[in-house]
Amino acid sequence: YTSADSGLGYDQIVDIGFDSQGRAWLATFGGGLDRFDPTTETFENFDLPDGTVHGRYNKSLTLGPGGAVFAVSLRAGGVNIYTGP
C-alpha cells in the first residue's frame, strides 16, 4: 500500500503497533496516525482535524490499556493520546 493507492496518510512509516482487534496502528512522519484494518484492507487516518497536537510528524507510538494509542510528536515534542473507537 502507498498513500497514492490507499487511505494511508503518508508513505514514511516510523513505528507500528497492533491492537487487541488485530488492527495495525501506524505512526507516520508527515501524515499523522493511521489505523489499518486487515479484515477490510482499509486505512483510517487521524490527523490535526481529529484533535492531535501537531500530529503529522510522529516519532513513535505505543498502545496502552483500554485501547489508548500514544503517539510521540516529533515537531511539537508532545504526546498525542487517541482513545476513540
C-alpha positions in Angstrom: 0.0 0.0 0.0 1.1 3.6 -0.6 -0.5 7.0 0.0 -1.3 7.2 -3.7 -3.3 4.0 -3.9 -5.0 3.8 -0.4 -6.1 5.9 2.5 -2.6 5.8 4.1 -1.7 9.3 5.3 1.9 9.2 4.3 4.4 6.7 2.9 7.1 7.1 5.6 6.1 4.9 8.5 8.2 5.2 11.6 6.5 2.8 14.0 3.8 0.1 14.1 1.7 -1.3 16.9 -1.1 -3.9 16.9 -4.3 -3.6 19.0 -6.4 -6.4 20.5 -8.6 -6.5 17.4 -5.6 -7.2 15.1 -5.6 -3.7 13.6 -2.2 -2.1 12.8 -1.6 1.4 14.1 1.0 3.3 12.0 2.9 6.4 13.2 3.9 8.3 10.0 6.4 11.1 9.5 4.3 13.6 7.7 0.7 12.2 7.6 -0.4 11.7 11.2 -1.5 8.5 12.7 -3.1 5.7 10.7 -5.1 2.6 11.6 -5.2 -0.3 9.1 -7.9 -2.9 9.4 -6.7 -6.2 7.8 -10.3 -7.6 7.5 -11.4 -4.8 5.3 -8.0 -3.8 4.0 -8.7 -0.2 4.7 -6.9 2.7 6.3 -8.3 5.4 8.6 -6.2 8.5 9.1 -6.1 10.5 12.3 -4.6 14.0 11.9 -4.8 17.6 13.1 -8.6 17.9 12.5 -9.1 14.9 14.8 -7.6 16.9 17.7 -4.0 15.8 17.6 -1.3 18.3 18.7 1.0 18.8 15.7 0.4 15.1 15.0 1.6 15.0 11.4 5.2 14.2 12.3 5.3 11.3 14.7 8.4 9.7 16.2 6.9 6.5 17.7 3.8 5.0 19.2 2.7 2.6 21.9 -0.7 1.0 22.7 -1.9 1.3 26.2 -4.7 0.0 28.4 -8.3 0.2 27.1 -7.2 0.7 23.5 -5.5 4.0 24.0 -2.8 4.9 21.4 0.0 7.2 22.5 1.9 8.8 19.6 5.0 10.9 20.3 5.0 14.1 18.2 8.4 15.0 16.8 7.8 18.6 16.0 5.8 19.6 19.0 7.7 17.4 21.4 4.5 16.2 23.0 2.4 13.1 23.1 -1.0 12.6 21.4 -3.4 10.2 23.1 -6.2 8.7 21.0 -8.9 6.9 22.8 -11.6 6.7 20.2 -13.3 3.6 18.7 
